[in-house]
Amino acid sequence: MKKEIAVALGLSLLLCAAPVCAQQGQEQERQQAVKPAAVPLLGEKDVKALIPDRSAEIGLEDFAALVKKPGLVVIDLRDAREYARKHIVGSVNLPLTDLTEKTLPAVAPDKNADIVLVCDDSFFPTRRIAMTLQGAPVLKAAGYAHVHRLSLWRGPGGRMLDEAEIEKRIAFEGADVTPPADGAAQHTDWIIYHRAGDTAPSKDAGKK
């Protein structure tokens, strides 16, 4: 009799434990199913590729030299409103938010050409992360070989140039730009950038 009771109790315990074990098994399967995939570790080359390349930053004189090279493309990464207010003559507006592998070929079809990126930090140093720093990796990932970030305020010997000095050398246009008076001497040495396919600049280019 005692043996029969013991067997009955054992069967009862097994029957009660079975649903609990099944639930635990299902929970383990669910956790395994939603477990995120392992993230591969970055190698030394990968980490270095993510670090902004300070050597790609160019100043006023470097830009003056690049302007003479054929095929140069100057891309202004600011939004359309800021671009309309003031921008380098000949530059093309492609906001950082629209900068993708799909939009780049329309403004820069040649991946071996020199590409100069422009943002607010190109005209005067700001405390924000420069858009050119954010945009340069996008172009590099898309296969562009010669990407430069423009800092016009960087003068020879590391001297900081002011707005007046920059405007003596660089031609700007836009709603906030006052055209120079005819024959203004300070504008005779303007660096005029022309997009590929534009008419070549004349000796007096930039004068109104």
KAMO-V423442 format. One record per residue. N is the residue number from 1. RES is the residue in three letters. PHI is phi in radians with two decimals (* if undefined). PSI is psi in radians with two decimals (* if undefined). OMEGA is omega in radians with two decimals (* if undefined). Layout:
{{N RES PHI PSI OMEGA} {N RES PHI PSI OMEGA}}
//
This chain:
{{1 MET * -0.79 3.14} {2 LYS -1.11 -0.64 3.14} {3 LYS -1.14 -0.68 3.14} {4 GLU -1.16 -0.68 3.12} {5 ILE -1.12 -0.75 -3.13} {6 ALA -1.08 -0.73 3.12} {7 VAL -1.11 -0.73 3.13} {8 ALA -1.11 -0.74 3.11} {9 LEU -1.11 -0.70 3.12} {10 GLY -1.08 -0.74 3.11} {11 LEU -1.12 -0.67 3.13} {12 SER -1.09 -0.76 3.14} {13 LEU -1.12 -0.69 3.12} {14 LEU -1.12 -0.73 3.14} {15 LEU -1.14 -0.64 3.13} {16 CYS -1.27 -0.63 -3.08} {17 ALA -1.33 -0.44 -3.07} {18 ALA -1.01 -0.84 3.13} {19 PRO -1.09 -0.66 -3.14} {20 VAL -1.11 -0.77 3.13} {21 CYS -1.12 -0.68 3.13} {22 ALA -1.13 -0.72 3.13} {23 GLN -1.13 -0.73 3.12} {24 GLN -1.10 -0.71 3.12} {25 GLY -1.11 -0.71 3.12} {26 GLN -1.15 -0.67 3.14} {27 GLU -1.13 -0.72 3.11} {28 GLN -1.11 -0.72 3.11} {29 GLU -1.12 -0.69 3.13} {30 ARG -1.11 -0.77 -3.14} {31 GLN -1.12 -0.68 3.11} {32 GLN -1.17 -0.58 -3.11} {33 ALA -1.21 -0.62 -3.09} {34 VAL -1.68 0.06 -3.14} {35 LYS -1.12 2.17 -3.10} {36 PRO -1.13 2.62 3.12} {37 ALA -1.17 2.56 3.14} {38 ALA -1.13 2.35 3.13} {39 VAL -1.53 2.17 -3.13} {40 PRO -1.16 2.49 3.13} {41 LEU -1.26 2.47 3.12} {42 LEU -1.39 2.41 3.08} {43 GLY -1.46 3.04 -3.12} {44 GLU -1.05 -0.71 3.14} {45 LYS -1.15 -0.65 3.14} {46 ASP -1.13 -0.74 -3.14} {47 VAL -1.14 -0.77 -3.14} {48 LYS -1.11 -0.59 -3.14} {49 ALA -1.17 -0.46 -3.13} {50 LEU -1.47 -0.29 -3.12} {51 ILE -1.38 2.24 3.14} {52 PRO -0.99 2.37 -3.12} {53 ASP -1.57 1.83 -3.10} {54 ARG -1.19 -0.41 -3.14} {55 SER -1.19 -0.29 3.14} {56 ALA -1.39 -0.11 -3.13} {57 GLU -1.41 2.29 -3.14} {58 ILE -2.15 2.59 3.11} {59 GLY -1.75 -2.88 -3.06} {60 LEU -1.06 -0.85 -3.08} {61 GLU -1.19 -0.65 3.10} {62 ASP -1.12 -0.70 3.12} {63 PHE -1.14 -0.67 3.12} {64 ALA -1.05 -0.64 3.13} {65 ALA -1.27 -0.68 -3.13} {66 LEU -1.17 -0.57 -3.11} {67 VAL -1.03 -0.50 -3.11} {68 LYS -1.35 -0.22 -3.11} {69 LYS -1.50 2.41 3.14} {70 PRO -1.23 2.59 3.06} {71 GLY 1.49 0.02 -3.13} {72 LEU -1.07 2.44 3.08} {73 VAL -2.20 2.19 3.11} {74 VAL -1.88 2.04 -3.09} {75 ILE -1.93 2.10 3.09} {76 ASP -1.62 2.05 -3.03} {77 LEU -1.55 0.01 -3.14} {78 ARG -1.32 2.94 3.13} {79 ASP -1.27 2.95 -3.04} {80 ALA -1.06 -0.60 -3.12} {81 ARG -1.15 -0.82 3.14} {82 GLU -1.16 -0.67 3.11} {83 TYR -1.08 -0.72 -3.11} {84 ALA -1.16 -0.49 -3.12} {85 ARG -1.25 -0.77 -3.11} {86 LYS -2.88 2.25 3.10} {87 HIS -2.70 2.85 3.12} {88 ILE -1.21 2.33 3.12} {89 VAL -1.00 2.25 3.11} {90 GLY 1.63 -0.21 3.14} {91 SER -1.29 2.74 3.12} {92 VAL -1.98 2.45 -3.10} {93 ASN -1.61 2.08 3.04} {94 LEU -2.42 1.63 -3.08} {95 PRO -0.94 2.56 -3.12} {96 LEU -0.95 -0.65 -3.12} {97 THR -1.17 -0.32 -3.14} {98 ASP -1.84 0.07 -3.06} {99 LEU -1.38 1.84 -3.13} {100 THR -2.47 2.99 3.10} {101 GLU -1.10 -0.43 -3.13} {102 LYS -1.42 -0.58 -3.09} {103 THR -1.52 -0.41 -3.06} {104 LEU -1.11 -0.76 -3.08} {105 PRO -1.01 -0.47 -3.12} {106 ALA -1.19 -0.54 -3.11} {107 VAL -1.84 -0.39 -3.12} {108 ALA -2.44 1.36 -3.08} {109 PRO -1.22 -0.47 -3.10} {110 ASP -1.66 1.95 -3.10} {111 LYS -1.32 -0.15 3.09} {112 ASN -1.73 -0.03 3.13} {113 ALA -1.36 2.82 3.05} {114 ASP -1.35 2.24 3.13} {115 ILE -2.02 2.19 3.12} {116 VAL -1.94 2.14 3.14} {117 LEU -1.69 2.41 -3.08} {118 VAL -2.22 2.46 3.01} {119 CYS -2.65 -2.98 3.13} {120 ASP -1.00 -0.65 -3.10} {121 ASP -1.19 -0.22 3.12} {122 SER -1.28 -0.44 -3.08} {123 PHE -1.72 -0.54 3.14} {124 PHE -2.80 2.39 -3.11} {125 PRO -1.08 2.37 3.12} {126 THR -2.10 2.98 3.13} {127 ARG -1.59 -0.05 3.12} {128 ARG -1.53 2.82 3.04} {129 ILE -1.21 2.12 -3.07} {130 ALA -1.05 2.42 3.08} {131 MET -1.07 -0.54 -3.14} {132 THR -1.15 -0.57 3.08} {133 LEU -1.17 -0.60 3.14} {134 GLN -1.38 -0.56 -3.08} {135 GLY -1.43 -0.55 -3.08} {136 ALA -0.98 -0.78 3.13} {137 PRO -1.08 -0.51 3.12} {138 VAL -1.13 -0.77 3.14} {139 LEU -1.18 -0.69 3.13} {140 LYS -1.13 -0.71 3.12} {141 ALA -1.14 -0.48 3.14} {142 ALA -1.47 -0.04 3.06} {143 GLY 1.75 0.16 3.12} {144 TYR -1.38 2.24 -2.96} {145 ALA -1.56 -0.48 -3.03} {146 HIS -2.21 1.51 -3.09} {147 VAL -1.92 2.23 -3.12} {148 HIS -2.15 2.54 3.09} {149 ARG -1.92 2.14 -3.01} {150 LEU -1.51 2.26 3.01} {151 SER -2.29 1.51 -3.06} {152 LEU -1.09 -0.42 -3.09} {153 TRP -1.34 -0.13 3.10} {154 ARG -1.49 1.91 -3.13} {155 GLY -1.70 -3.09 3.12} {156 PRO -1.00 2.43 3.11} {157 GLY 1.21 0.27 3.12} {158 GLY 1.45 0.08 -3.14} {159 ARG -1.23 2.42 3.13} {160 MET -1.47 2.20 3.13} {161 LEU -1.60 2.53 3.10} {162 ASP -1.60 3.05 -3.06} {163 GLU -1.05 -0.69 -3.12} {164 ALA -1.11 -0.71 3.14} {165 GLU -1.16 -0.68 3.14} {166 ILE -1.15 -0.76 -3.08} {167 GLU -1.24 -0.24 3.04} {168 LYS -1.30 -0.38 -3.05} {169 ARG -1.94 -0.50 -3.04} {170 ILE -1.92 2.35 3.10} {171 ALA -1.52 2.16 3.10} {172 PHE -2.01 2.77 3.01} {173 GLU -2.55 2.83 -3.13} {174 GLY 2.46 3.06 -3.05} {175 ALA -1.11 -0.54 -3.10} {176 ASP -1.64 0.10 -3.09} {177 VAL -1.73 2.21 3.10} {178 THR -1.60 2.09 3.14} {179 PRO -1.06 2.45 3.14} {180 PRO -1.22 2.70 3.09} {181 ALA -1.19 2.67 3.13} {182 ASP -0.99 2.27 3.07} {183 GLY 1.34 0.25 -3.13} {184 ALA -1.10 2.09 -3.02} {185 ALA -1.08 -0.60 -3.06} {186 GLN -1.19 -0.15 -3.11} {187 HIS -1.92 0.11 -3.10} {188 THR -1.27 -0.32 -3.13} {189 ASP -1.91 0.45 3.13} {190 TRP -0.97 2.44 2.99} {191 ILE -1.54 1.92 -3.09} {192 ILE -1.79 2.08 3.11} {193 TYR -1.70 2.27 3.10} {194 HIS -2.13 2.31 3.10} {195 ARG -1.12 2.69 3.10} {196 ALA -1.00 2.28 -3.13} {197 GLY 1.74 -0.30 3.09} {198 ASP -1.30 2.86 3.07} {199 THR -1.16 2.40 -3.12} {200 ALA -1.06 2.44 -3.13} {201 PRO -1.16 2.47 3.10} {202 SER -1.54 3.03 -3.13} {203 LYS -1.05 -0.60 -3.10} {204 ASP -1.75 0.37 -3.13} {205 ALA -1.05 2.45 3.11} {206 GLY 1.80 -0.35 3.11} {207 LYS -1.41 2.46 3.12} {208 LYS -1.68 * *}}
//
